[in-house]
Amino acid sequence: MRMLKYASVSLAMVFLAAFCAAAQGTPGNLLTAEFQTPKSGMTQQYEQGRKQKADWHKQQNDPGRLIIFEVMSGERTGTYIVVRAGLHWADLDNPPVTDAADQAEYDKAVGPYVASIQDSFYEFLPKMGNPDNSPLPPQYQELLTIRVKPGRTADFTSAIARISAAERKANSPTHVGVYELANGGFSGTFVVSLARPHWADFEANPNEKPMEQVLTDEYGPDGAASTMAALNNSMESEYSEIVKFRQDLSYIPAK
C-alpha cells in the first residue's frame, strides 16, 4: 500500500493539530474537525466570513485556537477544515465562548456561504508518530486516512507503535501525528499526518533511511518483516490528501 512507500518519511505528525493548545487547563488529546464546503462561486465570500469570525473570537477574548486548513487535493478539494485541538470531552460542556453565541456569529458571517458541513472527533495518539511541538502547523501536510480491517485494530496500532519507536530512535527529521476517529465516521479509521513545510518536501528525502532499513536496524530482519506484515495485513484502505494551513483565516490568541 501507498503508506509503506512513504513510511520511511512519515513514521519517523490532521490528523492535523497537536500544536493547538487547549482552551484552558491541561491539554487533552481530543480534536474536533468541522469540514466546511463553500457554495459554488462563493469561496471569496466564505473566506471573508471566516476572517470576520476570527476577529469576533478576538473580541470575545477566546483563549482557544481555531485553526483553518484548506484541502488542496482529492475528493474534498476546496473544502476547509476548522480544527480545535488539545481538548478534553468535558471542555465541550463549558466552552469559553458559549455555543449559542458562536453559532449566532457563524450564522451571520459564514453560514450563508456554506453548502455542506461534516463534524468529526478524533483522539490524538501521543505515543505514536513523531509529533511536532512548533507553535504553528507547517504550511502543508499530507493526510493519510486509513481504514483498518474489522478485528485488526490491535495489530495495526502495535505495528505503528513499533515503527514509531524505531523512527524516533533513528532521529527522523519528519514530523508525524497519528489520530484515531472517535466519532463521526467509520470505526477503525485512523489519520496519519505528515508535516510538509514546503512543496519540495513531498519528494522522498535521500538522506533518510528507508523504513525497512530502520526497522531492521532496530528489530533485526525477522522483526522488521513481522512488523511490516502486521501493518500490511491490518489495512483495508488508504486515502491521501494535501491540506494547506490558512493562517490568514485562523484565530490564534495572543499569549
URMOGI-V349056 format. One record per run of one state. SS is the DSSP state (H for helix, E for strand, L for the rest). FROM is the first residue (numbers start at 0). TO is the last residue. If there is no record, write none. Layout:
ss from to
SS FROM TO
SS FROM TO
This chain:
ss from to
L 0 0
H 1 9
L 10 28
E 29 37
L 38 41
H 42 58
L 59 64
E 65 70
L 71 77
E 78 86
L 87 87
H 88 91
L 92 97
H 98 108
L 109 109
H 110 112
E 113 123
L 124 128
E 129 129
L 130 138
E 139 147
L 148 151
H 152 168
L 169 174
E 175 182
L 183 187
E 188 195
L 196 197
H 198 201
L 202 209
H 210 233
E 234 244
L 245 249
E 250 250
L 251 254
